[in-house]
Amino acid sequence: MIYNTTLKLHLGSKHFANDDEVLAKATHWLRRQDTAWYNSGIKKLLQRYQKCLDRNGDYVEK
């Protein structure tokens, strides 16, 4: 199962007392993600890396 939410949406509009609370919430969210979510992200990195190489290191948008 791939979660359709992003970390940004998960943390958005919440208020935290300190950085440790943010870190704990983000870590919890990341640990809940399925391996398919991580695999998908790695594949996207490879595609973006290739785009960067093709453009001689210029900035690459999604």
HTML snippet that shows the backbone in 3Dmol.js (N, CA, C, O; Angstrom):
<script src="https://3Dmol.org/build/3Dmol-min.js"></script>
<div id="view" style="width:600px;height:400px;position:relative"></div>
<script>
const pdb = `
ATOM      1  N   MET A   1       0.843  -1.183   0.000  1.00  0.00           N
ATOM      2  CA  MET A   1       0.000   0.000   0.000  1.00  0.00           C
ATOM      3  C   MET A   1       0.883   1.240   0.000  1.00  0.00           C
ATOM      4  O   MET A   1       1.766   1.372   0.848  1.00  0.00           O
ATOM      5  N   ILE A   2       0.659   2.133  -0.926  1.00  0.00           N
ATOM      6  CA  ILE A   2       1.383   3.395  -0.982  1.00  0.00           C
ATOM      7  C   ILE A   2       0.486   4.479  -0.421  1.00  0.00           C
ATOM      8  O   ILE A   2      -0.650   4.646  -0.864  1.00  0.00           O
ATOM      9  N   TYR A   3       0.994   5.214   0.549  1.00  0.00           N
ATOM     10  CA  TYR A   3       0.220   6.306   1.110  1.00  0.00           C
ATOM     11  C   TYR A   3       0.209   7.465   0.126  1.00  0.00           C
ATOM     12  O   TYR A   3       1.258   7.861  -0.382  1.00  0.00           O
ATOM     13  N   ASN A   4      -0.961   8.005  -0.141  1.00  0.00           N
ATOM     14  CA  ASN A   4      -1.095   9.085  -1.103  1.00  0.00           C
ATOM     15  C   ASN A   4      -0.779  10.442  -0.503  1.00  0.00           C
ATOM     16  O   ASN A   4      -0.749  11.445  -1.216  1.00  0.00           O
ATOM     17  N   THR A   5      -0.550  10.481   0.766  1.00  0.00           N
ATOM     18  CA  THR A   5      -0.238  11.741   1.425  1.00  0.00           C
ATOM     19  C   THR A   5       1.267  11.976   1.396  1.00  0.00           C
ATOM     20  O   THR A   5       2.051  11.030   1.312  1.00  0.00           O
ATOM     21  N   THR A   6       1.647  13.198   1.465  1.00  0.00           N
ATOM     22  CA  THR A   6       3.066  13.525   1.538  1.00  0.00           C
ATOM     23  C   THR A   6       3.399  13.988   2.945  1.00  0.00           C
ATOM     24  O   THR A   6       2.518  14.352   3.723  1.00  0.00           O
ATOM     25  N   LEU A   7       4.661  13.967   3.248  1.00  0.00           N
ATOM     26  CA  LEU A   7       5.097  14.416   4.571  1.00  0.00           C
ATOM     27  C   LEU A   7       4.696  15.870   4.786  1.00  0.00           C
ATOM     28  O   LEU A   7       4.297  16.254   5.885  1.00  0.00           O
ATOM     29  N   LYS A   8       4.803  16.669   3.741  1.00  0.00           N
ATOM     30  CA  LYS A   8       4.429  18.081   3.844  1.00  0.00           C
ATOM     31  C   LYS A   8       2.959  18.231   4.252  1.00  0.00           C
ATOM     32  O   LYS A   8       2.630  19.050   5.111  1.00  0.00           O
ATOM     33  N   LEU A   9       2.091  17.448   3.641  1.00  0.00           N
ATOM     34  CA  LEU A   9       0.669  17.505   4.004  1.00  0.00           C
ATOM     35  C   LEU A   9       0.436  16.987   5.417  1.00  0.00           C
ATOM     36  O   LEU A   9      -0.399  17.512   6.153  1.00  0.00           O
ATOM     37  N   HIS A  10       1.178  15.960   5.784  1.00  0.00           N
ATOM     38  CA  HIS A  10       1.023  15.358   7.109  1.00  0.00           C
ATOM     39  C   HIS A  10       1.407  16.335   8.221  1.00  0.00           C
ATOM     40  O   HIS A  10       0.767  16.375   9.272  1.00  0.00           O
ATOM     41  N   LEU A  11       2.453  17.115   7.980  1.00  0.00           N
ATOM     42  CA  LEU A  11       2.933  18.039   9.006  1.00  0.00           C
ATOM     43  C   LEU A  11       2.304  19.426   8.894  1.00  0.00           C
ATOM     44  O   LEU A  11       2.345  20.213   9.839  1.00  0.00           O
ATOM     45  N   GLY A  12       1.724  19.716   7.733  1.00  0.00           N
ATOM     46  CA  GLY A  12       1.190  21.048   7.487  1.00  0.00           C
ATOM     47  C   GLY A  12       0.125  21.473   8.475  1.00  0.00           C
ATOM     48  O   GLY A  12      -0.662  20.653   8.949  1.00  0.00           O
ATOM     49  N   SER A  13       0.105  22.722   8.774  1.00  0.00           N
ATOM     50  CA  SER A  13      -0.841  23.396   9.668  1.00  0.00           C
ATOM     51  C   SER A  13      -0.817  22.869  11.104  1.00  0.00           C
ATOM     52  O   SER A  13      -1.714  23.178  11.889  1.00  0.00           O
ATOM     53  N   LYS A  14       0.185  22.087  11.448  1.00  0.00           N
ATOM     54  CA  LYS A  14       0.346  21.638  12.831  1.00  0.00           C
ATOM     55  C   LYS A  14       1.378  22.538  13.504  1.00  0.00           C
ATOM     56  O   LYS A  14       2.264  23.091  12.852  1.00  0.00           O
ATOM     57  N   HIS A  15       1.247  22.667  14.791  1.00  0.00           N
ATOM     58  CA  HIS A  15       2.185  23.478  15.558  1.00  0.00           C
ATOM     59  C   HIS A  15       2.975  22.573  16.488  1.00  0.00           C
ATOM     60  O   HIS A  15       2.415  21.684  17.128  1.00  0.00           O
ATOM     61  N   PHE A  16       4.269  22.803  16.557  1.00  0.00           N
ATOM     62  CA  PHE A  16       5.152  21.987  17.372  1.00  0.00           C
ATOM     63  C   PHE A  16       5.889  22.883  18.357  1.00  0.00           C
ATOM     64  O   PHE A  16       6.235  24.025  18.053  1.00  0.00           O
ATOM     65  N   ALA A  17       6.117  22.339  19.531  1.00  0.00           N
ATOM     66  CA  ALA A  17       6.777  23.107  20.587  1.00  0.00           C
ATOM     67  C   ALA A  17       8.279  23.249  20.324  1.00  0.00           C
ATOM     68  O   ALA A  17       8.900  24.227  20.741  1.00  0.00           O
ATOM     69  N   ASN A  18       8.856  22.256  19.624  1.00  0.00           N
ATOM     70  CA  ASN A  18      10.301  22.302  19.384  1.00  0.00           C
ATOM     71  C   ASN A  18      10.661  21.387  18.215  1.00  0.00           C
ATOM     72  O   ASN A  18       9.812  20.673  17.682  1.00  0.00           O
ATOM     73  N   ASP A  19      11.925  21.422  17.831  1.00  0.00           N
ATOM     74  CA  ASP A  19      12.400  20.623  16.700  1.00  0.00           C
ATOM     75  C   ASP A  19      12.273  19.124  16.955  1.00  0.00           C
ATOM     76  O   ASP A  19      12.034  18.350  16.027  1.00  0.00           O
ATOM     77  N   ASP A  20      12.431  18.721  18.200  1.00  0.00           N
ATOM     78  CA  ASP A  20      12.334  17.295  18.525  1.00  0.00           C
ATOM     79  C   ASP A  20      10.942  16.747  18.216  1.00  0.00           C
ATOM     80  O   ASP A  20      10.816  15.609  17.762  1.00  0.00           O
ATOM     81  N   GLU A  21       9.905  17.532  18.452  1.00  0.00           N
ATOM     82  CA  GLU A  21       8.545  17.099  18.134  1.00  0.00           C
ATOM     83  C   GLU A  21       8.364  16.932  16.628  1.00  0.00           C
ATOM     84  O   GLU A  21       7.730  15.977  16.179  1.00  0.00           O
ATOM     85  N   VAL A  22       8.916  17.854  15.852  1.00  0.00           N
ATOM     86  CA  VAL A  22       8.831  17.756  14.386  1.00  0.00           C
ATOM     87  C   VAL A  22       9.558  16.500  13.919  1.00  0.00           C
ATOM     88  O   VAL A  22       9.041  15.743  13.098  1.00  0.00           O
ATOM     89  N   LEU A  23      10.750  16.287  14.443  1.00  0.00           N
ATOM     90  CA  LEU A  23      11.537  15.127  14.068  1.00  0.00           C
ATOM     91  C   LEU A  23      10.810  13.824  14.406  1.00  0.00           C
ATOM     92  O   LEU A  23      10.805  12.891  13.603  1.00  0.00           O
ATOM     93  N   ALA A  24      10.209  13.757  15.569  1.00  0.00           N
ATOM     94  CA  ALA A  24       9.487  12.554  15.987  1.00  0.00           C
ATOM     95  C   ALA A  24       8.290  12.292  15.073  1.00  0.00           C
ATOM     96  O   ALA A  24       8.055  11.151  14.674  1.00  0.00           O
ATOM     97  N   LYS A  25       7.538  13.333  14.741  1.00  0.00           N
ATOM     98  CA  LYS A  25       6.363  13.174  13.873  1.00  0.00           C
ATOM     99  C   LYS A  25       6.786  12.760  12.467  1.00  0.00           C
ATOM    100  O   LYS A  25       6.165  11.883  11.866  1.00  0.00           O
ATOM    101  N   ALA A  26       7.838  13.385  11.939  1.00  0.00           N
ATOM    102  CA  ALA A  26       8.321  13.049  10.596  1.00  0.00           C
ATOM    103  C   ALA A  26       8.862  11.620  10.567  1.00  0.00           C
ATOM    104  O   ALA A  26       8.601  10.877   9.620  1.00  0.00           O
ATOM    105  N   THR A  27       9.607  11.235  11.588  1.00  0.00           N
ATOM    106  CA  THR A  27      10.153   9.880  11.652  1.00  0.00           C
ATOM    107  C   THR A  27       9.035   8.851  11.715  1.00  0.00           C
ATOM    108  O   THR A  27       9.100   7.818  11.049  1.00  0.00           O
ATOM    109  N   HIS A  28       8.028   9.123  12.498  1.00  0.00           N
ATOM    110  CA  HIS A  28       6.872   8.218  12.598  1.00  0.00           C
ATOM    111  C   HIS A  28       6.203   8.053  11.229  1.00  0.00           C
ATOM    112  O   HIS A  28       5.875   6.939  10.823  1.00  0.00           O
ATOM    113  N   TRP A  29       6.007   9.165  10.528  1.00  0.00           N
ATOM    114  CA  TRP A  29       5.370   9.117   9.208  1.00  0.00           C
ATOM    115  C   TRP A  29       6.215   8.306   8.232  1.00  0.00           C
ATOM    116  O   TRP A  29       5.685   7.475   7.494  1.00  0.00           O
ATOM    117  N   LEU A  30       7.515   8.541   8.225  1.00  0.00           N
ATOM    118  CA  LEU A  30       8.405   7.811   7.307  1.00  0.00           C
ATOM    119  C   LEU A  30       8.425   6.315   7.595  1.00  0.00           C
ATOM    120  O   LEU A  30       8.501   5.505   6.672  1.00  0.00           O
ATOM    121  N   ARG A  31       8.359   5.954   8.843  1.00  0.00           N
ATOM    122  CA  ARG A  31       8.366   4.527   9.213  1.00  0.00           C
ATOM    123  C   ARG A  31       7.072   3.820   8.811  1.00  0.00           C
ATOM    124  O   ARG A  31       7.060   2.599   8.650  1.00  0.00           O
ATOM    125  N   ARG A  32       5.991   4.571   8.648  1.00  0.00           N
ATOM    126  CA  ARG A  32       4.712   3.983   8.240  1.00  0.00           C
ATOM    127  C   ARG A  32       4.637   3.707   6.736  1.00  0.00           C
ATOM    128  O   ARG A  32       3.750   2.987   6.279  1.00  0.00           O
ATOM    129  N   GLN A  33       5.561   4.275   5.973  1.00  0.00           N
ATOM    130  CA  GLN A  33       5.505   4.138   4.531  1.00  0.00           C
ATOM    131  C   GLN A  33       5.894   2.715   4.109  1.00  0.00           C
ATOM    132  O   GLN A  33       6.791   2.097   4.683  1.00  0.00           O
ATOM    133  N   ASP A  34       5.205   2.233   3.111  1.00  0.00           N
ATOM    134  CA  ASP A  34       5.441   0.908   2.550  1.00  0.00           C
ATOM    135  C   ASP A  34       6.725   0.914   1.720  1.00  0.00           C
ATOM    136  O   ASP A  34       7.162   1.963   1.248  1.00  0.00           O
ATOM    137  N   THR A  35       7.321  -0.257   1.547  1.00  0.00           N
ATOM    138  CA  THR A  35       8.539  -0.339   0.743  1.00  0.00           C
ATOM    139  C   THR A  35       8.301   0.118  -0.693  1.00  0.00           C
ATOM    140  O   THR A  35       9.218   0.638  -1.327  1.00  0.00           O
ATOM    141  N   ALA A  36       7.111  -0.062  -1.210  1.00  0.00           N
ATOM    142  CA  ALA A  36       6.802   0.386  -2.578  1.00  0.00           C
ATOM    143  C   ALA A  36       6.940   1.904  -2.689  1.00  0.00           C
ATOM    144  O   ALA A  36       7.334   2.413  -3.738  1.00  0.00           O
ATOM    145  N   TRP A  37       6.622   2.619  -1.630  1.00  0.00           N
ATOM    146  CA  TRP A  37       6.757   4.074  -1.620  1.00  0.00           C
ATOM    147  C   TRP A  37       8.231   4.461  -1.755  1.00  0.00           C
ATOM    148  O   TRP A  37       8.575   5.366  -2.516  1.00  0.00           O
ATOM    149  N   TYR A  38       9.092   3.771  -1.014  1.00  0.00           N
ATOM    150  CA  TYR A  38      10.522   4.040  -1.097  1.00  0.00           C
ATOM    151  C   TYR A  38      11.080   3.647  -2.466  1.00  0.00           C
ATOM    152  O   TYR A  38      11.885   4.381  -3.040  1.00  0.00           O
ATOM    153  N   ASN A  39      10.661   2.499  -2.991  1.00  0.00           N
ATOM    154  CA  ASN A  39      11.120   2.060  -4.309  1.00  0.00           C
ATOM    155  C   ASN A  39      10.747   3.076  -5.382  1.00  0.00           C
ATOM    156  O   ASN A  39      11.552   3.384  -6.261  1.00  0.00           O
ATOM    157  N   SER A  40       9.543   3.585  -5.309  1.00  0.00           N
ATOM    158  CA  SER A  40       9.081   4.586  -6.271  1.00  0.00           C
ATOM    159  C   SER A  40       9.956   5.833  -6.200  1.00  0.00           C
ATOM    160  O   SER A  40      10.329   6.390  -7.232  1.00  0.00           O
ATOM    161  N   GLY A  41      10.280   6.268  -4.998  1.00  0.00           N
ATOM    162  CA  GLY A  41      11.122   7.441  -4.821  1.00  0.00           C
ATOM    163  C   GLY A  41      12.516   7.239  -5.369  1.00  0.00           C
ATOM    164  O   GLY A  41      13.088   8.153  -5.963  1.00  0.00           O
ATOM    165  N   ILE A  42      13.068   6.059  -5.179  1.00  0.00           N
ATOM    166  CA  ILE A  42      14.404   5.768  -5.697  1.00  0.00           C
ATOM    167  C   ILE A  42      14.402   5.788  -7.220  1.00  0.00           C
ATOM    168  O   ILE A  42      15.326   6.311  -7.842  1.00  0.00           O
ATOM    169  N   LYS A  43      13.359   5.216  -7.816  1.00  0.00           N
ATOM    170  CA  LYS A  43      13.264   5.228  -9.281  1.00  0.00           C
ATOM    171  C   LYS A  43      13.168   6.658  -9.806  1.00  0.00           C
ATOM    172  O   LYS A  43      13.758   6.976 -10.839  1.00  0.00           O
ATOM    173  N   LYS A  44      12.441   7.511  -9.116  1.00  0.00           N
ATOM    174  CA  LYS A  44      12.334   8.914  -9.525  1.00  0.00           C
ATOM    175  C   LYS A  44      13.686   9.607  -9.431  1.00  0.00           C
ATOM    176  O   LYS A  44      14.025  10.429 -10.283  1.00  0.00           O
ATOM    177  N   LEU A  45      14.460   9.278  -8.397  1.00  0.00           N
ATOM    178  CA  LEU A  45      15.786   9.873  -8.261  1.00  0.00           C
ATOM    179  C   LEU A  45      16.674   9.509  -9.444  1.00  0.00           C
ATOM    180  O   LEU A  45      17.415  10.348  -9.956  1.00  0.00           O
ATOM    181  N   LEU A  46      16.596   8.263  -9.871  1.00  0.00           N
ATOM    182  CA  LEU A  46      17.408   7.831 -11.004  1.00  0.00           C
ATOM    183  C   LEU A  46      17.033   8.594 -12.272  1.00  0.00           C
ATOM    184  O   LEU A  46      17.906   8.997 -13.040  1.00  0.00           O
ATOM    185  N   GLN A  47      15.748   8.789 -12.484  1.00  0.00           N
ATOM    186  CA  GLN A  47      15.283   9.535 -13.665  1.00  0.00           C
ATOM    187  C   GLN A  47      15.739  10.988 -13.587  1.00  0.00           C
ATOM    188  O   GLN A  47      16.173  11.553 -14.591  1.00  0.00           O
ATOM    189  N   ARG A  48      15.647  11.592 -12.420  1.00  0.00           N
ATOM    190  CA  ARG A  48      16.056  12.990 -12.257  1.00  0.00           C
ATOM    191  C   ARG A  48      17.570  13.147 -12.391  1.00  0.00           C
ATOM    192  O   ARG A  48      18.055  14.139 -12.934  1.00  0.00           O
ATOM    193  N   TYR A  49      18.298  12.172 -11.897  1.00  0.00           N
ATOM    194  CA  TYR A  49      19.748  12.195 -12.027  1.00  0.00           C
ATOM    195  C   TYR A  49      20.136  12.157 -13.503  1.00  0.00           C
ATOM    196  O   TYR A  49      21.028  12.888 -13.936  1.00  0.00           O
ATOM    197  N   GLN A  50      19.466  11.309 -14.267  1.00  0.00           N
ATOM    198  CA  GLN A  50      19.761  11.224 -15.696  1.00  0.00           C
ATOM    199  C   GLN A  50      19.433  12.537 -16.402  1.00  0.00           C
ATOM    200  O   GLN A  50      20.187  12.971 -17.273  1.00  0.00           O
ATOM    201  N   LYS A  51      18.325  13.172 -16.040  1.00  0.00           N
ATOM    202  CA  LYS A  51      17.981  14.479 -16.616  1.00  0.00           C
ATOM    203  C   LYS A  51      19.073  15.497 -16.316  1.00  0.00           C
ATOM    204  O   LYS A  51      19.451  16.288 -17.180  1.00  0.00           O
ATOM    205  N   CYS A  52      19.573  15.471 -15.093  1.00  0.00           N
ATOM    206  CA  CYS A  52      20.627  16.394 -14.690  1.00  0.00           C
ATOM    207  C   CYS A  52      21.884  16.150 -15.530  1.00  0.00           C
ATOM    208  O   CYS A  52      22.514  17.100 -15.994  1.00  0.00           O
ATOM    209  N   LEU A  53      22.243  14.891 -15.722  1.00  0.00           N
ATOM    210  CA  LEU A  53      23.408  14.569 -16.542  1.00  0.00           C
ATOM    211  C   LEU A  53      23.204  15.025 -17.984  1.00  0.00           C
ATOM    212  O   LEU A  53      24.119  15.564 -18.607  1.00  0.00           O
ATOM    213  N   ASP A  54      22.000  14.807 -18.509  1.00  0.00           N
ATOM    214  CA  ASP A  54      21.688  15.193 -19.885  1.00  0.00           C
ATOM    215  C   ASP A  54      21.777  16.707 -20.078  1.00  0.00           C
ATOM    216  O   ASP A  54      22.038  17.181 -21.184  1.00  0.00           O
ATOM    217  N   ARG A  55      21.563  17.452 -19.014  1.00  0.00           N
ATOM    218  CA  ARG A  55      21.586  18.923 -19.080  1.00  0.00           C
ATOM    219  C   ARG A  55      22.881  19.497 -18.539  1.00  0.00           C
ATOM    220  O   ARG A  55      22.949  20.681 -18.208  1.00  0.00           O
ATOM    221  N   ASN A  56      23.907  18.666 -18.448  1.00  0.00           N
ATOM    222  CA  ASN A  56      25.221  19.084 -17.964  1.00  0.00           C
ATOM    223  C   ASN A  56      25.177  19.721 -16.576  1.00  0.00           C
ATOM    224  O   ASN A  56      25.901  20.676 -16.291  1.00  0.00           O
ATOM    225  N   GLY A  57      24.320  19.177 -15.725  1.00  0.00           N
ATOM    226  CA  GLY A  57      24.264  19.615 -14.338  1.00  0.00           C
ATOM    227  C   GLY A  57      23.318  20.754 -14.049  1.00  0.00           C
ATOM    228  O   GLY A  57      23.230  21.208 -12.908  1.00  0.00           O
ATOM    229  N   ASP A  58      22.599  21.230 -15.068  1.00  0.00           N
ATOM    230  CA  ASP A  58      21.645  22.310 -14.840  1.00  0.00           C
ATOM    231  C   ASP A  58      20.496  21.819 -13.950  1.00  0.00           C
ATOM    232  O   ASP A  58      20.250  20.619 -13.829  1.00  0.00           O
ATOM    233  N   TYR A  59      19.808  22.776 -13.337  1.00  0.00           N
ATOM    234  CA  TYR A  59      18.683  22.500 -12.448  1.00  0.00           C
ATOM    235  C   TYR A  59      17.597  21.697 -13.158  1.00  0.00           C
ATOM    236  O   TYR A  59      17.292  21.950 -14.323  1.00  0.00           O
ATOM    237  N   VAL A  60      17.025  20.743 -12.462  1.00  0.00           N
ATOM    238  CA  VAL A  60      15.975  19.880 -13.025  1.00  0.00           C
ATOM    239  C   VAL A  60      14.735  19.962 -12.148  1.00  0.00           C
ATOM    240  O   VAL A  60      14.799  19.656 -10.957  1.00  0.00           O
ATOM    241  N   GLU A  61      13.615  20.370 -12.718  1.00  0.00           N
ATOM    242  CA  GLU A  61      12.327  20.327 -12.023  1.00  0.00           C
ATOM    243  C   GLU A  61      11.807  18.904 -12.063  1.00  0.00           C
ATOM    244  O   GLU A  61      12.325  18.062 -12.796  1.00  0.00           O
ATOM    245  N   LYS A  62      10.788  18.643 -11.276  1.00  0.00           N
ATOM    246  CA  LYS A  62      10.165  17.322 -11.302  1.00  0.00           C
ATOM    247  C   LYS A  62       9.799  16.994 -12.713  1.00  0.00           C
ATOM    248  O   LYS A  62       9.257  15.920 -12.976  1.00  0.00           O
TER     249      LYS A  62
END
`;
const viewer = $3Dmol.createViewer("view");
viewer.addModel(pdb, "pdb");
viewer.setStyle({}, {cartoon: {color: "spectrum"}});
viewer.zoomTo();
viewer.render();
</script>
